[in-house]
Amino acid sequence: MSFESLGLSSNVIHSVKKLGYLKPFPIQEQAIPVILEGKDLVGIAQTGSGKTACFVMPILEKLQNAEVKKDRNVQVLILVPTRELAIQIDEVFRAFTENLKREIRTMAVYGGVSINPQMKGMFGVEVLIATPGRLLDLIDHNALSISGIQHLVIDEADKMFQLGFGDEMNKLFGMMPVMKQTTLFSATLDDKISEMKKRVSMNPVLIEIKKDEVEIDHIEQLAYHVSPENKGPFLRYLIKEKKVEKALIFVSSTKSADNLVEKLKKNKIKAVAIHSQKSQGARRNNLEEFKVNGAQILVATDLIGRGIHIESLPCVINYELPRSPLDYIHRIGRTGRAGEKGIAINILTDDELQHFRVIQKKMGKKVTLQRTEGIDLHGY
């Protein structure tokens, strides 16, 4: 199936091709026509499955033909759980707007930064990407109104409840019109998502992309067994001896992230970290350092790592395993995107072997465990 067959105009298709999209992902094939028809949608799909573009494209398709409104009444609201995801989605919108019939103003708002510039910049915004807390703050300051929104998107809805946004979401739902198009995306369909469906008065088309439809077959998965004292030296050995040029390394805590970066730097490996304890400015600078300015390694925790957008990431390393098999899929799905090949490396101690067996069973894939006792790690 081609993008042309989904009902998108030549203006949007031009941006699609310019950005290097070759063919629609499964979620895009099914969701774009539904959104273009104005129907409510619940999409169940994993991170890395192409869901952001599948709501960006039809929303822009509709807005480019709509009348320009210069006020503080937002037409499209996209709710997200993290600042990083808000910024990422805003970047995707901006990338697709270049060839449209008219300029469409988008804006991402989130906490951790001054509210004043966000208040001043709100006039004329048609697409607002927001975290719930900051959105409520802006509404309290009369910076905008969501009473007339036409399209609501809730992205990573499962994370909204995990991070305790339930009460804030309910307040926001009460401020919205009953008549609107609602698109909801989640990695899972559970009781909380069903409850949210009722709360926003949805009558949705349900699209579910099964886990085995999320393309991880082209991701080469490797696993190495190490002793606890050799975990750090073996990581540095891998980076240097295997000439790893760019890698995203996942750890389980902010403390682990900072400690790992410090040790990598001592061994002349240029590394930066992003996690929830760093300021928004520091996170943005470190991400830019990794993307553009030559940092070899980016160390991240699950929550922050899930919201960042990195083009052509060749390698993901699990220095510490995630809590759940689903989070493992989220992690390795950062590499091998858009049909490119990728490598996912796991560095495992005895304590992690059983958990990795569970991950393999849930994933439905066997990863051969390689021994490392014969490797000389002296000097690493």
N, C-alpha and C positions, 0 to 999 in steps of 0.2 A: 504494500500500500504506500502511496505517496502523500506528501503534505497537500498537494493540489486537490486530491480526492476528498479531503476532510471538510471542504467548504470555506477555506481561507482565501482572502483576496490576494491579488498579485503583489500588493504593497507589503503585506505581512510575509508572503512567500519569499519576496526578495531578501528580507532580513533573515529569514530562515536559512537560505542558501549562503548568504554572506557570512553567517556565523558558523557555517560548516556542518549544519545538521543534514545528514544524508537521507534518513528515513525516520518515520515516527516510531517512538517506543510503543509497546503494547498499551500502556495507560493513555498515551496521547491519541492513539487510533480510536480508542473507545470513548474517551472523555471529551475531546474537542467538539465533535458533532453535537453531543448532549448539551454542552455549555452554550454553543452557538444557537441552539433551539430555545434557550431560555429556561431549561428544566433544572430543578435542584439535583444535586449530585453528591453521593458519598463515594469517595475513592479510597480503597484500601490498597496501599502500595508502600514498598520499602523506600528508604532513602537511596538515591542514586537511580531511581526508576524513571526519571524524566518528568515528574509531576509538576514541577514549577512552571516549565514552559507550557504544559498542557492547560494551565489556566491563564497564563500571561497572554498567550496568542489570541484566544477567543475574546478576552476582555478588551484588548487593544483593537481587535477587529470591530467590535461594537462601538467603542468610544470614538474611533476616528470618523465615524459618520454622524456622531451626536453633536448637538449644539454646544458651543463653548459657554461655560458658566463661570463667571468671575466672582466668586463669593467664598464663604467658608463652609459651604455645605458639600461634604464629601460624597461622591457618587459610588465609589468602589472602596471597600474596606477589607484589608487583609490582616487577620490577626495571627500572630506567631508567638512562640514561647521565648525566643532569645533575640538579643540585639544582633548577633551575627547573622541569624537567618533573615532578619528584617533587612539588613544591609545587602545581603546576597540577592534577595528577591527584587529589591529596588534596582540593583545592577542589571538583573535580567530584563526588567521592564525597560530600562533606559537603552539597553542594547537592541531591543526590538523596535524602538520608536523612531529610529533614524529615517525610515522610508515611508512613514505614514502620511496620510493626507494633510494632517495638521499636527502641531505640537501638543503633546499630552503631558501634563505636569504630574509627576509622581514624587513621593516623599516617604522616607523611612523615619519613624520616631521611636525612641526607646529611652530607658532610664540610664543613669550613670553619667550623663552629660547635662549641661545647662539646658533648662527648659525654654529660656527666652528666645534663642534663635529659632527653635522649633515653632514657637508661638508666632513669631514674626513671619516665618516662611510659609505659613499655612494657607494664606489667601490664594485662591485659584488652584489649589491642589485637587486633582480629580481622583487619583489613586493613592490611598494612604496605606502604608504598611506599618503596623504598630504592635508593640507589646501591650498587654492589657493595662498594666499599672500606669504607664506613661500616658496612654490614651485617656484614661479616666482623669489624670491630672490636667491634661490639655482641655478636656471638656469642662472641668471645674473652673478653669481660667477663661471660659468662653472663647477659646481659640478656634473651635470648630463645632460643627453639629453633625451627628450621624442619624438624625431623625428622618432623613430622606434618602438614605443609601439605597441604591438599586441592586447592588451585588455584594454579598458578603462571602469572603473566603476564610475558612479556618484551616490553617496548615499545621501539621503535626499535632492534631487535636489530642492524641494520647498523651503527649508530653505536657499539654496544658494542665491536665489533672495531676500528673506525676509531680509537677512543680508547684502545685497548690494554687492555680489560677481560678478554681471553680467559682468562688464568690465574686471575683471581679468580672468573670465572664457573664454571670447571671445579671449583674448590674448593667453591663453593656447591652445584653439582649433586651432588657427592659426599655432601653432608649431607642431601639431600632424599630422601623416599621414592620408590620406583619407581612405586607406584600413586598417581597424582594426575592431575588434569586440567590440561593445559598449553595455554596460548594464547600464540602468538608473533606479533608484528607487526613488519614491516620494510618499508622502501621498495623493497627489491630482494630477489630470491630468487637467491642466489649460493652458491658452494661453502661459505663460512663458515656461512651459515644452514642449509644441508643438514647440515653437520657438527654444528651445535648441535642440530638435530632428532634426530640419532642419539644424541647425548650425554645428552639428557634423556628418551630412550626414548619418543618421540612416534610415534603412528600417526594423523596429522592429516588433517582435511578441509582442502583447500587452497582458499582464496578469494583471487582476484586482481582488484583493481579497476584496470583499465588507466588509464594516464595521461590519456587523453582522456575518461575517466569522472569525473575530478576536475574539478569545475565551475570553470573559469576563464573561460568564455565571457562571463559578466556582469562580468568585471573589464576595465575600459578601460585598455589599455596605450598609453603615450605614450613617445616617445624624442626626445631633443633632442641635437643635435650642438654641442659647444662647444670652444673652445680650452682648453688646460690652465690658463692663467692666468685664464680666465673661469669656471671650474667652480664655485668658491666663490661669486663674485658672482651667477652665474645661479641657484644654489640659493636664495640669500637673496631674489633677485628673485621667484622662483616662490612662495616662502612668503608674501612680503608682498603682491605684486601679485595673486596668485591667491587670497589670503585662505585659505591652508591652515590650518585650525583644529587638526587633529591629524594627525600623520604619524610613521610608523616609518621611519627612515632606516638603510639597511644600508651598512656599510663592511667592508673586508677585514682590518683589524687593530685591535688595542686602541689603538695610537698614533694611527691615523687617527680613531678614535672620539673620543678626548680632544681632539685638535686641532680637530676639526669643532665640538664642543660649545663650546670656548673662543671660536671665531670667531663662532658664532651668538650667544652671549651678548654679545659686544662690539657686535653689531649689534641689541641689544635684542630678541632672539628667545629666549624661555625654553626652554632645552634641557637634557636630562640624558642620561647614557650608562650603559649596562650592558654589562659585558664581564668576562672571566675574571680580570682583574687587580684588580678591585674586590672588596672583602669582601662576604660574603653580606648583611650588614646594609645596606651601601651600595647594593647592587643592589636589595634589597627596598624601601628608601626611595625610590630613584629611580624604580622602577616605580610605586610608589604616587603619587609626585609627578606622573607622567604620567597615570595612570588617574583620579586624583581631584582633585589639588591645583593643576591649571592649567598644568602644563608642556605646551608646545605640541608639542615635538619630542622623540622618544626615539631615540637613536642606538645601534645594536647591531651586534655581529658575528654571523656565521651560527650558531655553536654556541650562544650564549646566546639569540639571537633566536628560535631554533627551539623553545625550551622555554617561552617566555612565553605567557600567555593574556590577550588584550585583547579585550573585547567591542566590537563595532561600530567597528572600525578603518577609517576611510574612505580612507586613503591610505598606500601604501608607496612609498618612493623609493630606488632603487638609485643611491647616490652613487658607489659602485665596484661593478663587476660581480662576481658570485660565480665560483668556479672552474668549476663544472659547470652544465649546463642543468637538472639535477635540483634543485640548490640554488636556481636561479632560480625554479622552480615552488614550492619550499618558501617562498621569500621572498614572492612575490606572493600566495601562498595565505593569508597572514596577513590580507589584506583580502578583502572580498566574501564573507564566511562566512555560513552559514545563510540563503542566498538573498538577502542584501543586495548592493547594488552597491558596487563599489570601484574605485579608481584606482591603477595602478602606473606610476610615472614613472621613466624611465632617463635619466641625464645622462652622455653619452658623449663621450670625446675620440677623436682619430684612432686611438690605440693600442687602443681597445676595440671599434672598429667590426667588425673581422673576427670577434672572439669573440661579439659580439652576433648576427652573421649565423648562427653555429653554433647559438646558443641558439634563434633563431627556427626554424631548420630542424628541430631536435630537438623543439621544442614544437609544430611544425606550424601556426604562425601567423605572419603577416607584420605587422610593426609599422612604420608609416610614420615615417621619420626627418625631423624638422623642423629647419630651419636657424635659427640664432639671431644671425647677424651684424648684423641690423638693429635689434636690441634695445638700447636705451640702458641700460647697466649702471652708469652713473656714480652714485656714492653708495651702491652696494650692496657 
